[in-house]
């Protein structure tokens, strides 16, 4: 039987009501970016936890920005993390918005990518968009400079600053032959200062000016949307974040980064060995934060759970409903899924779908359970979460061949759940801890997940509840 929710999904699997809420927020955000981007706004952070819908929000913002006449480019950090030089790829992502307009000697159908590859070969670089191998000191900045030079020469006809490049090379070569480490460091720093800040900014201004000139509305800023940096290795992710927020801060372009800020703060704390406050550091990189993604995700999340928890496909549950107890069960399910899935809407829906499949596969037994449907679902959900989070413990229980022995272990776990951490430990608790080889952290989490005795007030119901948990574990 088809659920009512499934018929109201957008193409990307988002419920229509959720899409409308996110689109309204995206429209307001796009208007803010367009208006403030005309003046001083350069860098923007959209922050939320993993799975909360940052990419979805960026896509909707993209639509409204393009609709208003602005150019939008994308850079996906995770997709480029294996590039020889992801820093160059960060700048090359602007190619799609640059019009080469009949480069001499080039057919009109040839892509900018091909042009740049050919130019790299002439300059002795590999014929890929990943320009040069990063070295320990200045690979990232050097890659950005090479990319900016190539784009500006091929597209905006701007000539490279050869005298600066020559001076930088001389200093860099001098550093490489110097035996004095302090002198090496100072020469390398000087070579970077000769080239990067001034040269890159000048090249970027040429590129941005050209992109804006071909927009539908040349008075609007152009935009660079950066996504999935928090899926990169920490060192690379922080470097790309700093490059996007600092080096691209040029008049006429707004860089919008979607990122789990908690992840970025951990990067900062680790990279600077706790000497720099992560929140303050991120504050200095960005002119503005866009909030609300996390809050919308939680609201959408709760609405989806409320609908799908009582979907028609749970037909094999025949117990009599009790409104108050059902609401309490939904609250417990929400609490558990929040721990398991955070704000990841897709993960919530996937979990509920898998629990529903487990119940349908065990339809012969489930149809005989007289517990109210919400409590029956909750028991299976608890078992599923234990299996997903603690496979070692599930494997330990599966070693017990007798079903009655497995049920007894689960009964004890359910009955003792509120007593985890109690200083007056019973012998049963000590036995369970030794048998399952539980760590203190595992004890707390399992106790929290299986704290469902309020729904199972008698020994008979606890036995049934233990069997539901075993079904969720795949062990009945």
Protein Blocks (a to p, Z undefined) as FASTA:
>chain_A
ZZfklmmccfkopafklmmmmmmmmmmmmmmmmmmmmmmmmbdcddddehilpmmmmmmm
mmmmmmnopacddddfklmmmpmblmlmmmmmmmmmpcfkhpghiafkbcfklmmmmmmm
mnopacbfblbacdfklmmmmmmmmmmmmmmmmmnopacdfklmmmmmmmmmmmmmpcbl
klmmmmmmmmmmmmmmmmmmmmmmmmmmmmmmmpmblmbccddddehklmpcfklmmmmm
mmmmmmmmcghiacdddddfklmmmmmmmmnnopacfklmmmmmpmbdcehjlmmmmmmm
mmmmmmmmmgfklmmpcbdcdfklmmmmmmmmmmmmmmmnomafklmmmmmmmmmmmmmm
mmmmmmmpcbdfklmmmmmmmmmmmmmmmmmlmmmmmmpmblklmmmmmmmmmmmmmmgo
iabacfklmmmmmmnopafklmmmmmmmmmmmlmmmbfklmmmmmmmmmmmnopZZ
